[in-house]
Amino acid sequence: MSDLHLRAADGTGEFAAHLVMPRSAPAGAVVLIQEIFGVNAAMRETAAWIAGMGFIALVPDLFWRQQPGVSLDPDGGQDQWDRAFALMKGMDQDLAVADLATAIAAAKGLAGGNGRAGTMGFCLGGRLAFLAAARTDAECHVSYYGVGLEGLLGEAPNIRRPLLVHIAERDKFVPPEAQRQIVDGLRGHPVATTHVYPGVDHAFARMGGHAWDVRAATIANGRTAEFLVAHLEG
């Protein structure tokens, strides 16, 4: 485990990216995209899980333009949530996608890699993974309970690499009408697939979190693992 330091494409500075290498090489890479809580313990645990499956895991700090090194606890009380929402509102998401493109390029060029990289994001990161699918050259993308995807469907025609979308049926941040719009808007898309998980809330796949659901997370993560193997190996 270590940190890379990547230069932003707009020349405004550098940002860190948490790196975990797998035991064997060459390997495909997964650029993990944070929730609103920054590169926290949950994201680092997820990076270790990805590396354990045999992929390079890279987690860029996307709040660096406001405050580098944010690591908040989603189960740590209202203050943590207030800080997280303020950072989310202060984020320029177009610049965040540009930073993701920088991280993807870095991941593809890492020693020990095979030149392939995908993205996988959660919550805010799930939204950014959708945007990355439309705007970057990563080989594949995974969105877990992305927020506001119904407002991004105009970008769907630009998605040309495989996209896997996980939706929580009882997501308090993605109400039923929004879920219907997302599923209907991506129905028949040549490379996008959606799955809705009954009876679970937002963040059902956050390891050990308050909404963690073992069955739904196991199913979703199994689909993710097969998806990453299919598109990043070789």
Secondary structure as GFF3:
##gff-version 3
##sequence-region A 1 234
A	DSSP	beta_strand	2	7	.	.	.	ID=ss1
A	DSSP	beta_strand	14	20	.	.	.	ID=ss2
A	DSSP	beta_strand	27	33	.	.	.	ID=ss3
A	DSSP	alpha_helix	41	52	.	.	.	ID=ss4
A	DSSP	beta_strand	56	60	.	.	.	ID=ss5
A	DSSP	alpha_helix	78	90	.	.	.	ID=ss6
A	DSSP	alpha_helix	93	108	.	.	.	ID=ss7
A	DSSP	beta_strand	113	122	.	.	.	ID=ss8
A	DSSP	alpha_helix	124	135	.	.	.	ID=ss9
A	DSSP	beta_strand	140	144	.	.	.	ID=ss10
A	DSSP	three_ten_helix	149	158	.	.	.	ID=ss11
A	DSSP	beta_strand	163	168	.	.	.	ID=ss12
A	DSSP	alpha_helix	176	186	.	.	.	ID=ss13
A	DSSP	beta_strand	192	197	.	.	.	ID=ss14
A	DSSP	alpha_helix	214	232	.	.	.	ID=ss15
###
